[in-house]
Amino acid sequence: MSKMEQRDAEARRAAQALWNKNQQRTAEVLKDKEKARQADALKTARLRELRLAKVAADEKVAADEKTVAKPSAPVRRKSRKAEAV
């Protein structure tokens, strides 16, 4: 091999090493993004479950209060004026 071919081969190896390192970094970033997305999805699902449970509990309490606190209708008496007519 001539010196020129050696330099070309060395440059190619260096470029390939940089390319591989960049690809590895890209793969790690993608893994990190996927982990973050999954964590966010789990958090969102947990918060949704908590919100729905709270809404259901609030509705149950409101329904219980409505049935318990519902007063009976007052009895209306006829006035004496209406009886005289």
C-alpha positions as CSV (number, residue, x, y, z in Angstrom):
1,M,0.0,0.0,0.0
2,S,1.2,3.4,-0.8
3,K,1.1,6.3,1.8
4,M,-1.9,7.8,0.0
5,E,-3.8,4.6,0.3
6,Q,-2.9,4.3,4.0
7,R,-4.1,7.8,4.6
8,D,-7.3,7.1,2.9
9,A,-7.8,3.9,4.9
10,E,-7.0,5.7,8.1
11,A,-9.4,8.5,7.3
12,R,-12.1,6.0,6.4
13,R,-11.6,4.2,9.7
14,A,-11.8,7.4,11.6
15,A,-14.9,8.5,9.8
16,Q,-16.5,5.1,10.4
17,A,-15.7,5.3,14.1
18,L,-17.3,8.7,14.3
19,W,-20.3,7.4,12.4
20,N,-20.7,4.4,14.7
21,K,-20.4,6.6,17.8
22,N,-23.0,9.0,16.4
23,Q,-25.3,6.1,15.6
24,Q,-24.9,4.8,19.1
25,R,-25.7,8.2,20.6
26,T,-28.7,8.5,18.4
27,A,-30.0,5.0,19.6
28,E,-29.5,6.0,23.2
29,V,-31.4,9.2,22.7
30,L,-34.2,7.3,21.1
31,K,-34.3,4.9,24.0
32,D,-34.4,7.7,26.5
33,K,-37.2,9.4,24.6
34,E,-39.2,6.2,24.6
35,K,-38.7,5.7,28.3
36,A,-39.8,9.3,29.0
37,R,-42.9,8.8,26.7
38,Q,-43.8,5.6,28.6
39,A,-43.4,7.2,32.0
40,D,-45.6,10.1,30.8
41,A,-48.2,7.7,29.5
42,L,-48.2,5.8,32.9
43,K,-48.5,9.1,34.8
44,T,-51.3,10.3,32.6
45,A,-53.2,7.0,33.0
46,R,-52.8,7.1,36.8
47,L,-54.0,10.6,36.9
48,R,-57.0,9.8,34.7
49,E,-57.9,6.9,37.0
50,L,-57.6,9.1,40.1
51,R,-59.8,11.8,38.4
52,L,-62.4,9.3,37.3
53,A,-62.5,7.8,40.8
54,K,-62.9,11.2,42.3
55,V,-65.7,12.1,39.9
56,A,-67.5,8.8,40.7
57,A,-67.1,9.4,44.5
58,D,-68.4,13.0,44.2
59,E,-71.4,11.8,42.2
60,K,-72.1,9.1,44.8
61,V,-71.9,11.6,47.6
62,A,-74.1,14.0,45.7
63,A,-76.7,11.3,45.0
64,D,-76.6,10.2,48.7
65,E,-77.1,13.8,49.9
66,K,-79.9,14.3,47.4
67,T,-81.8,11.2,48.7
68,V,-81.1,11.8,52.4
69,A,-81.6,15.6,52.4
70,K,-84.7,15.6,50.3
71,P,-87.4,17.1,52.5
72,S,-91.0,15.9,52.2
73,A,-93.3,18.3,50.4
74,P,-95.1,20.5,52.9
75,V,-98.8,20.0,53.3
76,R,-100.7,23.1,52.1
77,R,-103.8,24.0,53.9
78,K,-106.6,25.7,52.3
79,S,-107.2,29.2,53.5
80,R,-110.6,29.9,55.2
81,K,-111.3,32.5,52.5
82,A,-111.2,29.8,49.8
83,E,-113.6,27.6,51.9
84,A,-116.1,30.4,52.2
85,V,-116.4,30.9,48.5
